[in-house]
Amino acid sequence: MASPTRRSDLAAWLFLAPYLALFVTFVLIPIVYGLWISLHSWDFMLPDKPFIGLDNYISLMSPDSVNFSPFWQSMQASAIFTVASVPLLLVVPLAVALVMNANFRGRNVVRAIYFAPYVLGVAVVGVVWRFVLDTNVGALNWLLGALGLPDSIAWLSSLPAAWVALVGVTVWWTLGFNAVIFLAGLQDIPKELYEAAKVDGASKWQAFRNVTLPGLRQVTAFVTMITIIASANMFGQSYVMTSGAPGQETRTAIMYIAQDGLQNFRMGQAAAASWILTLALMLLSLAIFAVFRDRSGGETA
Amino acid sequence: MKVLRPAALGLLTLLFVSPLLFMLLTSFKTEREAVQTPPSLIPSEPTLQAYERILNASDTPVFRWFLNSMFTATLHALLVVATAALAAYALARMDFRGKNVVFGVIVSTLFVPPVILVIPNYMIVGEWFQWLDSLTAIIVPTAAGAFGVFFLRQFFLQLPQELEEAAFLDGANRWQVFFRVVLPLSKPALATLALLSFLTNWNDFLWPVYVLFSPENKTLQAGLATLQAANSVRYDLLMAAAVIASVPVLLLFVIAQRYVIEGVSRSGVKG
């Protein structure tokens, strides 16, 4: 019996089929396959890929293994970058969004200009800044010198200058993205609330604290979440600008995984490392989620 | 104060874009002028040397990279829009067994960090499909991301159902309703998704760097990585290549600014 539900079932699956084929092949299977790879001594170039259980994980976790310190140094680099970049990636875009939220002529042009770097790839952003930050011929050191400041800073190969450079470039590159999301949030705050605050004699700062910030809570939670995840996944800036220098200090976790797995072809090890990183990122996401839920629950109560 | 504020904003904005202006100006300098100190602002003898040197070089065929990037980003965007629109329509408007499970699984992968897919997808692309060093590897696997389906489903759910119902009453079938009623109503959303997919693919970096090897097969982003890894970096060449990699996306952004910014502010997609 060809019931209507059945026919609709078939049609629905036909609509879904092309996407699901991609989704299963390049998302679902890889998740499981990656776990499988991580349980083997897996080299892309070698025919033998013996099963070794949890050895790859154990080797990443035991301090006396040769893999321990490069991996955890890269995890530390990602952590440093995340901690240093996220506050700036929240505060600066919010400030930009507040400026854009005012009515002035040419506002859309200014908004587009501050967003523009984001549409450029990290490779373009990286090489342009590598040039600007070059120790000997870079424009920044020249400018610092002209202002009478230290003018031979090795921005891309010394610490902490390299972190300043990586964070600064990332802020320049992606601030427009976060600003646009903040701006949408600002525009959703009812104008009446500001008028009411004005009537009550609130100063600009009070209005910001008591109307703007609470009104942005959800947007801020969203932006914080995606920014932390993006920063923890940093790869291109280090790859292009510092190549991990000095030493391997600015080599991030993603860069370690890519080099270990796709350059040295130690894929079992790299797959295990990417599982550890993934679990860390998921725990981090849950923690942020909990923080924001607690706080909003507490204040509405 | 009233005059100072626009001036300050203008100055700040100029400072903000100065690295890009500097990139553009440097690309027209000679090899020597590009690295002179103090740096010159305007090229003293503007030249196309850098562009001539890289456009058709055998080890760094930038023009070829440009075509490769155009080709992959365009096909990728079409593939994303076509597959996501079909799937999103089924999930938004059709009733079938397993619907909630399918949607749940797709959406939950939005929270899976992409790094977990890199190593296994390299094996799948390399061993199962033999796509290493081929542009197919850049076009297809990343089209499996859940964002497009999620984004279009949200849009379809907001469409008024009356038009679709009227078409059904007129005897149209599912496919006709989807193709002749729903898609035309969804042009802004489809354009936004196509645009974001094009930009993402054009700028994709880690994957092309490791998956493409031959000079003639690289995309611009992967090629830039090769150019800058050369033993003695030529900044004039690097800036010319960076200009070539920036112009198409900047143009696209200027033309379709509204879609890009609205797409981002409504849903949020981070690179």
Boltz contact constraints between the chains, C-beta under 6 A:
constraints:
  - contact:
      token1: [A, 8]
      token2: [B, 94]
      max_distance: 6.0
  - contact:
      token1: [A, 9]
      token2: [B, 96]
      max_distance: 6.0
  - contact:
      token1: [A, 11]
      token2: [B, 174]
      max_distance: 6.0
  - contact:
      token1: [A, 12]
      token2: [B, 90]
      max_distance: 6.0
  - contact:
      token1: [A, 12]
      token2: [B, 94]
      max_distance: 6.0
  - contact:
      token1: [A, 12]
      token2: [B, 96]
      max_distance: 6.0
  - contact:
      token1: [A, 15]
      token2: [B, 86]
      max_distance: 6.0
  - contact:
      token1: [A, 15]
      token2: [B, 89]
      max_distance: 6.0
  - contact:
      token1: [A, 15]
      token2: [B, 90]
      max_distance: 6.0
  - contact:
      token1: [A, 16]
      token2: [B, 87]
      max_distance: 6.0
  - contact:
      token1: [A, 16]
      token2: [B, 90]
      max_distance: 6.0
  - contact:
      token1: [A, 18]
      token2: [B, 83]
      max_distance: 6.0
  - contact:
      token1: [A, 19]
      token2: [B, 83]
      max_distance: 6.0
  - contact:
      token1: [A, 19]
      token2: [B, 87]
      max_distance: 6.0
  - contact:
      token1: [A, 22]
      token2: [B, 143]
      max_distance: 6.0
  - contact:
      token1: [A, 22]
      token2: [B, 144]
      max_distance: 6.0
  - contact:
      token1: [A, 23]
      token2: [B, 144]
      max_distance: 6.0
  - contact:
      token1: [A, 26]
      token2: [B, 141]
      max_distance: 6.0
  - contact:
      token1: [A, 26]
      token2: [B, 144]
      max_distance: 6.0
  - contact:
      token1: [A, 27]
      token2: [B, 109]
      max_distance: 6.0
  - contact:
      token1: [A, 27]
      token2: [B, 144]
      max_distance: 6.0
  - contact:
      token1: [A, 30]
      token2: [B, 117]
      max_distance: 6.0
  - contact:
      token1: [A, 30]
      token2: [B, 120]
      max_distance: 6.0
  - contact:
      token1: [A, 30]
      token2: [B, 121]
      max_distance: 6.0
  - contact:
      token1: [A, 33]
      token2: [B, 120]
      max_distance: 6.0
  - contact:
      token1: [A, 34]
      token2: [B, 116]
      max_distance: 6.0
  - contact:
      token1: [A, 34]
      token2: [B, 119]
      max_distance: 6.0
  - contact:
      token1: [A, 34]
      token2: [B, 120]
      max_distance: 6.0
  - contact:
      token1: [A, 112]
      token2: [B, 257]
      max_distance: 6.0
  - contact:
      token1: [A, 113]
      token2: [B, 13]
      max_distance: 6.0
  - contact:
      token1: [A, 113]
      token2: [B, 17]
      max_distance: 6.0
  - contact:
      token1: [A, 119]
      token2: [B, 199]
      max_distance: 6.0
  - contact:
      token1: [A, 119]
      token2: [B, 249]
      max_distance: 6.0
  - contact:
      token1: [A, 119]
      token2: [B, 253]
      max_distance: 6.0
  - contact:
      token1: [A, 120]
      token2: [B, 246]
      max_distance: 6.0
  - contact:
      token1: [A, 121]
      token2: [B, 203]
      max_distance: 6.0
  - contact:
      token1: [A, 121]
      token2: [B, 221]
      max_distance: 6.0
  - contact:
      token1: [A, 122]
      token2: [B, 205]
      max_distance: 6.0
  - contact:
      token1: [A, 123]
      token2: [B, 205]
      max_distance: 6.0
  - contact:
      token1: [A, 123]
      token2: [B, 221]
      max_distance: 6.0
  - contact:
      token1: [A, 123]
      token2: [B, 224]
      max_distance: 6.0
  - contact:
      token1: [A, 123]
      token2: [B, 225]
      max_distance: 6.0
  - contact:
      token1: [A, 124]
      token2: [B, 242]
      max_distance: 6.0
  - contact:
      token1: [A, 124]
      token2: [B, 245]
      max_distance: 6.0
  - contact:
      token1: [A, 124]
      token2: [B, 246]
      max_distance: 6.0
  - contact:
      token1: [A, 127]
      token2: [B, 224]
      max_distance: 6.0
  - contact:
      token1: [A, 127]
      token2: [B, 228]
      max_distance: 6.0
  - contact:
      token1: [A, 127]
      token2: [B, 238]
      max_distance: 6.0
  - contact:
      token1: [A, 127]
      token2: [B, 242]
      max_distance: 6.0
  - contact:
      token1: [A, 128]
      token2: [B, 19]
      max_distance: 6.0
  - contact:
      token1: [A, 128]
      token2: [B, 23]
      max_distance: 6.0
  - contact:
      token1: [A, 128]
      token2: [B, 242]
      max_distance: 6.0
  - contact:
      token1: [A, 131]
      token2: [B, 235]
      max_distance: 6.0
  - contact:
      token1: [A, 132]
      token2: [B, 19]
      max_distance: 6.0
  - contact:
      token1: [A, 137]
      token2: [B, 35]
      max_distance: 6.0
  - contact:
      token1: [A, 137]
      token2: [B, 37]
      max_distance: 6.0
  - contact:
      token1: [A, 139]
      token2: [B, 39]
      max_distance: 6.0
  - contact:
      token1: [A, 142]
      token2: [B, 38]
      max_distance: 6.0
  - contact:
      token1: [A, 142]
      token2: [B, 39]
      max_distance: 6.0
  - contact:
      token1: [A, 180]
      token2: [B, 261]
      max_distance: 6.0
  - contact:
      token1: [A, 180]
      token2: [B, 264]
      max_distance: 6.0
  - contact:
      token1: [A, 180]
      token2: [B, 265]
      max_distance: 6.0
  - contact:
      token1: [A, 181]
      token2: [B, 265]
      max_distance: 6.0
  - contact:
      token1: [A, 181]
      token2: [B, 268]
      max_distance: 6.0
  - contact:
      token1: [A, 184]
      token2: [B, 265]
      max_distance: 6.0
  - contact:
      token1: [A, 226]
      token2: [B, 268]
      max_distance: 6.0
  - contact:
      token1: [A, 226]
      token2: [B, 270]
      max_distance: 6.0
  - contact:
      token1: [A, 230]
      token2: [B, 270]
      max_distance: 6.0
  - contact:
      token1: [A, 235]
      token2: [B, 206]
      max_distance: 6.0
  - contact:
      token1: [A, 236]
      token2: [B, 205]
      max_distance: 6.0
  - contact:
      token1: [A, 254]
      token2: [B, 115]
      max_distance: 6.0
  - contact:
      token1: [A, 258]
      token2: [B, 206]
      max_distance: 6.0
  - contact:
      token1: [A, 261]
      token2: [B, 119]
      max_distance: 6.0
  - contact:
      token1: [A, 262]
      token2: [B, 122]
      max_distance: 6.0
  - contact:
      token1: [A, 262]
      token2: [B, 210]
      max_distance: 6.0
  - contact:
      token1: [A, 267]
      token2: [B, 119]
      max_distance: 6.0
  - contact:
      token1: [A, 270]
      token2: [B, 119]
      max_distance: 6.0
  - contact:
      token1: [A, 271]
      token2: [B, 119]
      max_distance: 6.0
  - contact:
      token1: [A, 274]
      token2: [B, 115]
      max_distance: 6.0
  - contact:
      token1: [A, 274]
      token2: [B, 116]
      max_distance: 6.0
  - contact:
      token1: [A, 277]
      token2: [B, 115]
      max_distance: 6.0
  - contact:
      token1: [A, 278]
      token2: [B, 113]
      max_distance: 6.0
  - contact:
      token1: [A, 278]
      token2: [B, 116]
      max_distance: 6.0
  - contact:
      token1: [A, 281]
      token2: [B, 113]
      max_distance: 6.0
